[in-house]
Amino acid sequence: MADEPSTKKQKTEQGMGLPKEEKGANERSITLHLSKYPESIRSFTDEELEKVFEIGVLVRESLQMTVSSNQKHLEQVLASELDVQMKQVQATVASIKEQVNQKVLDIERNVSKSVSDNILDMTKVVNKFKQDVNGELTNLKTDLVTNVSGVADKVPPLDSLNTKINDSKTDIIEEVRKIDISVQALGKPKTKGSMGERLVLTIIKEAFPNFTVEHTATFGNSGDVLVTTPEEEKFPVEVKNLKSPVAKKEIAKFEKLVVDHFPEAKVGIMLSLESGIARRSLRGKFEISLDRNKYFIYVPNALEEGNLKVIWSVMLARELAQLNAELKENQTSKLSTLYERFKNNIENAKKSRRNLESLEATVKNLKESMEPILKIVEQSETDIYKILHLS
């Protein structure tokens, strides 16, 4: 038993290739610290440890070959699958991008068309206003020049009158240009509707100063404008500022509003400022109907003749409030004829007023221009008197 350690040591040195004095190129000596391994490993002989080493080498080589082979196969499979998936993703992305671009183009076209239509309509209104202003100024200038033509050559101050008129015309045109710019900035339907309501409010207030006119659009179930006559008759006014005809459901909504929320009102007015009204007044300037003991006045294109239709509808409502029966056909016809007469009388009155104002301005300027001549005459009379009586 005493010899066993030396024998085991000898076997270990031979089996594990412990250091020797001479070694070949394929030999290497290693030292194993068996304390790092389980107890079962520590009891192995050198031959058994060498076998374990050889088994480990074979397993490692087998794993390397398997991993290398599988990696190449896996790379090929992944590359093929990835290429297919990438093509599908790229095709999907391209399709989505094309759809998004098309949607953006559609939205841009729709927005551009809507804005262009609104700007074009507002520009027409402003251009008409500019034409009217230019026409009025030109007429005024012509009247002044004609009326004072006999004096203009003798009185130098009248020469400056034309210059002042031209300067005033330039200033007014500049103001109109500013209005044009402001109008182009106002394209929102809500803003446009509010502008229409306030325009009607102003027209009624100026034409009927003894009426009470309220802007009620911000109140619930109150219509846009409420008019109260000196006789305490009330009638709501609905203002529509649309490009398309007022729909039938909007008419029914207004009629229900008047019936449900204005029991004391005998008349209701619907004004469509720039368009028609569905199934109402298809052949005339306005239409009157009697429904549930209330008169309804429908006025399409209420601004096509300036403010005349608005004023006429309020006048008509005031008179209808005194009736309790449906209008006869001949009465409706006579009212249409009366409206035409009313319109002509208003136009004649406007023309007469313009002529009167022009004449008054001419007389005023003529008086101012004659003052220097009168002073010269007075001074000359004084000088003559001095020469004849005092010298």
RANOR-V448543 format. One record per residue. N is the residue number from 1. RES is the residue in one small letter. SS is DSSP state (H for helix, E for strand, C for the rest). PHI is phi in whole degrees, 0 to 359 (none if undefined). NEAR is the number of other C-alpha atoms within 8 Angstrom. Layout:
<<N,RES,SS,PHI,NEAR> <N,RES,SS,PHI,NEAR>>
This chain:
<<1,m,C,none,3> <2,a,C,290,4> <3,d,C,274,6> <4,e,H,298,7> <5,p,H,301,7> <6,s,H,292,7> <7,t,H,293,8> <8,k,H,297,9> <9,k,H,297,8> <10,q,H,295,8> <11,k,H,295,10> <12,t,H,297,13> <13,e,H,296,11> <14,q,H,287,9> <15,g,H,289,9> <16,m,H,265,12> <17,g,C,67,12> <18,l,C,293,11> <19,p,C,307,7> <20,k,C,235,6> <21,e,C,285,4> <22,e,C,237,4> <23,k,C,227,7> <24,g,C,275,5> <25,a,C,291,4> <26,n,C,259,4> <27,e,C,243,7> <28,r,C,210,7> <29,s,C,258,8> <30,i,C,229,8> <31,t,C,238,5> <32,l,C,257,4> <33,h,C,267,6> <34,l,H,293,7> <35,s,H,293,6> <36,k,H,278,5> <37,y,C,248,8> <38,p,C,299,7> <39,e,H,300,6> <40,s,H,294,6> <41,i,H,287,8> <42,r,H,297,9> <43,s,C,274,6> <44,f,C,293,9> <45,t,C,281,9> <46,d,H,298,12> <47,e,H,296,10> <48,e,H,294,8> <49,l,H,296,10> <50,e,H,294,10> <51,k,H,297,8> <52,v,H,300,8> <53,f,H,298,8> <54,e,H,297,8> <55,i,H,299,8> <56,g,H,299,8> <57,v,H,297,8> <58,l,H,296,8> <59,v,H,297,8> <60,r,H,297,8> <61,e,H,296,8> <62,s,H,297,8> <63,l,H,297,8> <64,q,H,299,8> <65,m,H,294,8> <66,t,H,294,8> <67,v,H,297,8> <68,s,H,297,8> <69,s,H,294,8> <70,n,H,294,8> <71,q,H,296,8> <72,k,H,296,8> <73,h,H,296,8> <74,l,H,296,8> <75,e,H,298,8> <76,q,H,295,8> <77,v,H,296,8> <78,l,H,297,8> <79,a,H,299,8> <80,s,H,294,8> <81,e,H,296,8> <82,l,H,297,8> <83,d,H,297,8> <84,v,H,295,8> <85,q,H,296,8> <86,m,H,297,8> <87,k,H,297,8> <88,q,H,296,8> <89,v,H,297,8> <90,q,H,299,8> <91,a,H,295,8> <92,t,H,295,8> <93,v,H,299,8> <94,a,H,297,8> <95,s,H,295,8> <96,i,H,298,8> <97,k,H,300,8> <98,e,H,296,8> <99,q,H,296,8> <100,v,H,297,8> <101,n,H,300,8> <102,q,H,295,8> <103,k,H,298,8> <104,v,H,298,8> <105,l,H,297,8> <106,d,H,299,8> <107,i,H,296,8> <108,e,H,299,8> <109,r,H,295,8> <110,n,H,296,8> <111,v,H,296,8> <112,s,H,298,8> <113,k,H,296,8> <114,s,H,297,8> <115,v,H,295,9> <116,s,H,297,8> <117,d,H,298,8> <118,n,H,296,9> <119,i,H,296,11> <120,l,H,298,8> <121,d,H,296,8> <122,m,H,294,10> <123,t,H,295,11> <124,k,H,299,8> <125,v,H,298,8> <126,v,H,294,12> <127,n,H,298,8> <128,k,H,298,8> <129,f,H,298,8> <130,k,H,297,10> <131,q,H,297,8> <132,d,H,298,8> <133,v,H,297,8> <134,n,H,299,9> <135,g,H,296,8> <136,e,H,297,8> <137,l,H,294,9> <138,t,H,296,8> <139,n,H,298,8> <140,l,H,297,9> <141,k,H,297,10> <142,t,H,298,8> <143,d,H,299,9> <144,l,H,295,11> <145,v,H,297,9> <146,t,H,295,7> <147,n,H,291,8> <148,v,C,249,10> <149,s,H,300,8> <150,g,H,287,7> <151,v,H,259,7> <152,a,H,302,10> <153,d,C,289,7> <154,k,C,266,6> <155,v,C,248,10> <156,p,H,303,8> <157,p,H,302,7> <158,l,H,293,11> <159,d,H,297,9> <160,s,H,282,8> <161,l,H,296,8> <162,n,H,298,10> <163,t,H,297,8> <164,k,H,296,8> <165,i,H,297,9> <166,n,H,297,8> <167,d,H,296,8> <168,s,H,297,8> <169,k,H,298,10> <170,t,H,298,8> <171,d,H,297,8> <172,i,H,294,8> <173,i,H,299,9> <174,e,H,295,8> <175,e,H,296,8> <176,v,H,296,10> <177,r,H,298,8> <178,k,H,296,8> <179,i,H,297,9> <180,d,H,301,10> <181,i,H,296,8> <182,s,H,296,8> <183,v,H,296,12> <184,q,H,296,10> <185,a,H,281,6> <186,l,C,258,8> <187,g,C,238,11> <188,k,C,284,6> <189,p,H,303,6> <190,k,H,296,6> <191,t,H,295,9> <192,k,H,298,11> <193,g,H,297,11> <194,s,H,295,8> <195,m,H,298,8> <196,g,H,297,12> <197,e,H,298,12> <198,r,H,290,9> <199,l,H,296,8> <200,v,H,298,10> <201,l,H,303,12> <202,t,H,294,8> <203,i,H,300,11> <204,i,H,293,13> <205,k,H,298,11> <206,e,H,289,7> <207,a,H,281,7> <208,f,C,230,7> <209,p,C,297,8> <210,n,C,268,6> <211,f,C,267,10> <212,t,E,261,9> <213,v,E,237,11> <214,e,E,239,8> <215,h,E,269,11> <216,t,C,246,10> <217,a,C,296,9> <218,t,C,275,6> <219,f,C,267,7> <220,g,C,284,6> <221,n,C,53,6> <222,s,C,232,12> <223,g,C,73,14> <224,d,C,262,13> <225,v,E,223,16> <226,l,E,242,14> <227,v,E,252,12> <228,t,E,238,12> <229,t,C,277,11> <230,p,C,300,7> <231,e,C,275,5> <232,e,C,69,6> <233,e,C,279,11> <234,k,E,247,12> <235,f,E,212,13> <236,p,E,282,15> <237,v,E,238,13> <238,e,E,258,11> <239,v,E,249,14> <240,k,E,244,11> <241,n,C,241,11> <242,l,C,243,10> <243,k,C,270,6> <244,s,C,263,6> <245,p,C,302,9> <246,v,E,294,13> <247,a,C,288,8> <248,k,H,300,9> <249,k,H,294,6> <250,e,H,290,8> <251,i,H,295,9> <252,a,H,298,8> <253,k,H,297,8> <254,f,H,293,11> <255,e,H,299,10> <256,k,H,294,8> <257,l,H,300,12> <258,v,H,295,12> <259,v,H,292,10> <260,d,H,279,7> <261,h,H,247,8> <262,f,C,229,8> <263,p,C,298,8> <264,e,C,276,5> <265,a,C,282,12> <266,k,C,260,13> <267,v,E,222,14> <268,g,E,230,15> <269,i,E,241,14> <270,m,E,245,13> <271,l,E,249,14> <272,s,E,256,16> <273,l,C,294,14> <274,e,C,230,12> <275,s,C,212,13> <276,g,C,279,11> <277,i,E,233,14> <278,a,C,305,8> <279,r,C,59,6> <280,r,E,227,9> <281,s,C,50,12> <282,l,C,287,5> <283,r,C,241,4> <284,g,C,227,7> <285,k,C,279,8> <286,f,C,200,10> <287,e,E,220,10> <288,i,E,238,9> <289,s,E,229,8> <290,l,E,244,9> <291,d,E,219,7> <292,r,C,53,5> <293,n,C,64,7> <294,k,E,229,11> <295,y,E,273,12> <296,f,E,236,13> <297,i,E,254,14> <298,y,E,248,13> <299,v,E,236,16> <300,p,C,280,14> <301,n,C,46,11> <302,a,C,294,14> <303,l,C,255,11> <304,e,C,292,7> <305,e,C,239,7> <306,g,C,72,7> <307,n,C,258,9> <308,l,H,296,9> <309,k,H,295,11> <310,v,H,296,13> <311,i,H,298,11> <312,w,H,299,9> <313,s,H,297,11> <314,v,H,290,9> <315,m,H,301,8> <316,l,H,296,8> <317,a,H,298,13> <318,r,H,298,10> <319,e,H,285,8> <320,l,H,296,10> <321,a,C,298,10> <322,q,C,270,6> <323,l,C,260,6> <324,n,C,222,6> <325,a,C,223,4> <326,e,C,288,6> <327,l,C,290,6> <328,k,C,279,6> <329,e,H,299,6> <330,n,H,291,6> <331,q,H,291,8> <332,t,H,299,10> <333,s,H,297,8> <334,k,H,294,8> <335,l,H,295,8> <336,s,H,296,10> <337,t,H,296,8> <338,l,H,295,8> <339,y,H,297,9> <340,e,H,299,8> <341,r,H,295,8> <342,f,H,301,8> <343,k,H,297,9> <344,n,H,296,8> <345,n,H,296,8> <346,i,H,296,8> <347,e,H,297,8> <348,n,H,296,8> <349,a,H,296,8> <350,k,H,298,8> <351,k,H,296,8> <352,s,H,297,8> <353,r,H,295,8> <354,r,H,299,8> <355,n,H,296,8> <356,l,H,296,8> <357,e,H,298,8> <358,s,H,297,11> <359,l,H,295,9> <360,e,H,299,8> <361,a,H,295,8> <362,t,H,296,11> <363,v,H,298,8> <364,k,H,300,8> <365,n,H,294,9> <366,l,H,294,10> <367,k,H,300,8> <368,e,H,297,7> <369,s,H,286,11> <370,m,H,281,9> <371,e,H,304,8> <372,p,H,300,7> <373,i,H,294,8> <374,l,H,299,8> <375,k,H,295,8> <376,i,H,296,8> <377,v,H,298,8> <378,e,H,299,8> <379,q,H,295,8> <380,s,H,295,8> <381,e,H,299,8> <382,t,H,296,8> <383,d,H,295,8> <384,i,H,298,8> <385,y,H,300,9> <386,k,H,297,9> <387,i,H,295,8> <388,l,H,279,7> <389,h,H,245,6> <390,l,H,246,6> <391,s,C,260,5>>
